[in-house]
Amino acid sequence: MKFSSCNNVSDFRRIAKRRLPAPVFHYMDGGADDELTLRRNTAAFDEYELMPSQLSDVSRVDLKTRLFGQPVDWPVMISPTGASKLFHREGEPAVARNAARFGMIYSLSTLGTATIEDMARVTDGPKLYQLYIFRDRGLTEEWIAHCKAGGYAAIALTVDTPVAGNRERDFVHGFSASPRSRLRQALSFAAHPGWLIRAVLGKDLDMVNITRSDSAAKAVKQGVRDFIDRELERSLTWKDVEWLRARWDGALVIKGVQTVEDCRKAADAGATAVMLSNHGGRQLESAPAPVDCIAAVADALRDRLEIICDGGIRRGTHVVKAIALGANACSIGRAYLFALAAGGEAGVERALTLLRDEVARTMALLGCNSIGKLGRSYVNKRV
């Protein structure tokens, strides 16, 4: 199958699995422990039915809205994901150019393979930078300064990673494979010589926002996972969100919250938005699916926070359900990474075209001609 014949995210995933060495694919595709949360993120959408309003004028469907103070063409944003050049040589720039083309917000990860300044040059579309507060606060403050200079619209603080999740696929297939698995791993890399040559000879797989610091670069060479585990500050509290708020005057997003109580604390600490997220099922096993968190948070805090559903989005119906439940937008991660791995920039363009068309089609079939009109009357949870 060629990516041009893909009709949905699952089609892109099948191509990505063939084109990537097994350790790289499973790093992207896997979750924590038994992957219950990973599967539930998408499956939970099936529990919501859409309730159409017939004989409505849907001759024109308006998907435009606003997010982080920015006009956007539809209520989907690019979620921050690490090391995009692992999956395709075109990496983050390919995704960011598509985000601008589709009127979306692009998010760059701290663990990305492009710098904050690189992405500011790639596109003048609205951008978010996702950060961790490391023990080295000076490094965090450098990132904030670069975001200000680069005109970023928002910063998102990820708060669900005091330690790395137990991603067992990495021990079996991936970068943390046991000695017994390393022969299979070596054979998989050998079967993908183009990827291997680029990894060995190129320098584009570095997590450049971290390695720009000499001390961090030396530490990363001893092992990325160990470095991150050492640097992630387990003692963080909501006071540290206030610390960040004092240094950043743009939109401030807290990524990785799921309860009304934590979302209220985020608003009290100065956040303007929350990403309801369980890190794509890669951290706490048995955490709730983000879509199941939306209604309660929206009922309590919609007047204080923008709400983004982050996790499990694979279809336009998922987007419409999340907005109807009370989210302002959804964010996608694997949905574009599979497409990036399958076909680079052109693959991402096709994936976003399919997803946007699905959103518009669903809205028309639902009998709702504007994203701003979506509400609970259009969705019902099955019992």
N, C-alpha and C positions, 0 to 999 in steps of 0.2 A: 504493500500500500504506500502511495506517495501522499505527502501531507496535503497536497492540493485536493485530494479526494476525501479528506477527513470531514466528517459531519458533526463531530462532537468531541468533548474532551477525552473520552475513553479511546477514541481513534488515535489521537495524538499520543496518548500514553503508550499504546502498543508500539508505535514507531519509535518513541523515545527509548523504550526497553531494548529494542534491537540495536539502536545506534550508539548506546552508551555502554562502557564497561560495566559489568554487574556491580562493582563496589560504588560507582558513581550513581547509577540508577537507583539502587536501594537506599543510598544516602538521601536522595531526593524523595523517594516514594514511601519510606518507612516511617513508623511511629514508635511509641514507647510500649514496652512490655508486650501484652497480647494484642495490641493495636485496636482495642475496643473503642477507645475515644476517636481514633483515626477514622474508623468505619462509621461510627455514630454521627460524626460531623455532617456527613452527607445524608445518611439514612434518615436522620431526624426530620429532614424536610418532607419526607414521604408522609409524615403524620399530619401534615397540614393540607387541607383542601382549599382550592380557590373557588370562590362563590361568584359567578358571573352575573353582571347586570345587563340583560339583553335589551335590544332595540335602543342602544345608546349611540350617539354620533361619535364614531371613531375614525372619521375620514382623515383626521390628523391626530397623531399621538405625540405628545410633547414629553421627552425624557429629560429635559434640562432641569438642573437644580443647582444648589450651591453647597460647597463643602470647604471648611476651614477658611471661610470668607472669600473663596474663589468660585467663579462660575465654572460649572462642568457640564458636559454634554449629556451625561447619563450617570446614574448613581452607582457606579462601580469604579474602584480605584485599584491601583497596583500595590499589592502588599509587599513589604520589605522581605527579601529572601537573600540568604548569603551566597556568595561565590557563584554568580550566574555564569561566569566563563568556564566553570567546571562542565557545564552542560552544552555550551556552544561557544565557539571562539568570538562571536559577535557580542555576547554577554549583555551587560546592563545597558549600553548605548542602544542596542537593537530594541530593547523593551521600552526605554524612555522615549525614543523617537515615535514609536507606535502610540504610547500614552498621549503624547502631544497631538498626534494625528487624530486620535479618537476623543480628544477633549477630556482626558482623565488626569487625575493626580498620580504622579509616579513617586514611588518610595525607594530610597536607597538604604541598604543595610550597613551598619557598622562593619559587618563581616563581608561586605561586598568586594568585588574585584575591580572597582573603579572608584576614584576619589570623589569627594564632594565637589571639588573644583572641576574635575572632568565632566561630571554630569551637568553642572551649571553651564558649561560650554556646549554640551551636546544639544540641549534644548532649553528654550526659555519658557516652556510649559510649567505649570505649578508643580512643586516638588516638596516631598517630606523626607526628613532624615530620621531614621530609626537609630536610637543609641542605647547603649548600656552605660550605667554609671560604674566605672571600674574603680579599683582601689587607687589608681593613679588619677586623681581628680584633674590634674593638669592636662592630661590627654583628653578628658571629657570636655574641658573648657576650650581646648583647641578646636575640637569638632564644632562646638557651638559658634565660635568665632568664624569658622569657615562657612557655616550655614548662613550666618548674617551677611557675610561678604558675597555669598553666592545667590542671595535673594530667595532662599527657601521659605516656603509659606508656613511650614509646620515642622515640629520635632515630635517624635513619638518615643516615649520611654517604655522599654519592655520590662515588665516587672514579674514575669512568671518563670524566671530562670535563676533562682538562687544557687541551684546546681543543675548540671545537665541531666536530662531525662535518660532513662534506661532503654536505649535504642538497640535492641538485640539484633536487628538485621545487620547493624554495623559490625557486630562481633562475628557473625556468620559469613557475611559477604563483603563487608566494607573495610573502611580505613582502619578499624580497630580489630581486624580479623585475627583469630587465633592462629598459631603456627600450622595447625592441621588444615586450615582454610586457605593458607597463603598460596599453595600451589594452584588451587582453583582460581584464586584471585589473579595470579600471574598469567594464567592461561586466558582469562577474560581480557586483561589489558593487551596481551599479545594479539588477540583477535580484533583489536581496534587500534591498529598502528598509527592512524592519523591522530587520534586523541593522545596516544602515548608520546609521540614525537613532540607534540605541542606542549605537553606537560613537562617533559624532560628539558627541552631546549628553550621554551618560551618562559617569559617572566610574568605572563598575564594571569597566573592563578594565585598570585599573592593577595592577601587581604590588606590592600594598600592603605586603607585608612588607619589600620593598626601599625603596619610595618613602617609607616612614615616616621615613627618614633624609633630612634636607634636602639633604645633599651628594650622596647617592645619587640622590635625585629629580631634581636638576639634571642629573646625568650621564646618567640613563636617557632624558631628553628628547632627548638627542643621538643616541640609538639603543640599543635594548635589547641587540641582539646584540653591538655594539661594547662596551657597558658590561660585559656578562658576560665577554666575551673578555679585557677588561682586568683584571677583578677576580678571575677564577679563578686561584688560586695554583698555578702550574706546578711550584713547588719542593716541594710537599707530599710528606712521607714518612710512614712508620709512626710516627715520633715525634710527628707532628701528631695521630694517632689517640690516642696517650697523652695529649697536651695536652687533647683533647676529653674523654677518659675522666676526667681529673682534675676536670673542671667539670660532669660529668653523671653522676649516680649511678643512673639508671634503665637500662632495656635499651638497649644500644648496638648498632646494626646497621650493617654495612658493605655498601653497595649498589654493585654493579658489579664484583665479583670473580668469577673463573671457574675458577681453578686451585686445586689442593690446597695448593700452596705459599703462595699469597696468603691463603687461608682460614686456614691455620695462623698466618701472621703477624698476621691480624686477631685471632685468639684470644689470641695472645701479647701484643698491644697492649691487650687489655681488652675486646674486642668480645664480645657474648653471642649474636650472630646474624649471618648473612650472607644477602644477597640475590644469588643467582646470576643475573646479569643482564648483557646487552649493551646496555642502554638502549633496548630495543625496536627494535634494529637501526638506531639513529640515530647511532651513534658509530663504532666500529672496524668496517670492512667485513671480512667473512670471520672474524669472531669465532664461537666455537662457540655452538650453541643451548643455552640454559640446561638443558634437560632432559637433554642429553648430559653435563652436568657433575655431576649429582646423585650418582650411584652412588659415584664415586671420593671425593668430599668426604665423603659419609656414612660410607663405610668407614673413612676416616682420622680424622674429627673429630665424629661424631655425639654423642659423649659430652661434647664441649666447646662445641658451637655448635648453635643452631637454624638450620635450612636452609630458605630460601624460594626456590622456583622462580619467577622473575620474567621472563616473556616468552613470547608465543605462545599463551597459554591462550585457547581459543575454545570448548571443549566440556568437559562433565563427565568424559568419558573421559580428557581430558588431566590433569585434577586427580588422578584416581585413579591414573593411571600415575606421575605425579610422586611421590605419597605412597608408592606401592609401591616405588619406586626408592630412597626414603630421605629425601625432603623432609618437613619438618614442616608446610608449608603452601605454597600458591601465591598469587601476587598478580596482579591483573588491572588493565590500564590501558585500552587501546583497547576492550576488551570492554564497559566501562561508558561510555566516552566516546562511542562510536557511539550508545548508547542514550540518553545525556543529550542529544545533539544531535537525536535523533529525537523525543524526547518529554519532556524535562525529568525531573522527579522521578518521574513515573508511568512514563516509559520505562525509567529505571534500575530501578525496582521490578520491572517485567516481565522485564527482562534477568536480574536476580539470581534471580528466581523460576525462570526457565527453567534457569539454570545449576545452581542448588541441586537442582532436581528431577532433572536429568541425573546429578549426582553420586550422589544416593540411588538412582536407578534402576540406574546402573552397578554400584554396590555390591551391590544385590540380585541382579542377573544374574550377577555375579562369584561369588556365594556367600560374601560376607564381610559380617558384620553389624555391624562396628565399624571405624572409622578406625584405632583403635589396633592392630588385627590385620593391617592391610595390610603386606605385605612382599614380598621378591623372588620368592617362590613364585607370586605372582599375575601376574608380568610377565615377558615374554621378548623379548629384542631379536632381530629377524630378521637373518639373515646372508645 
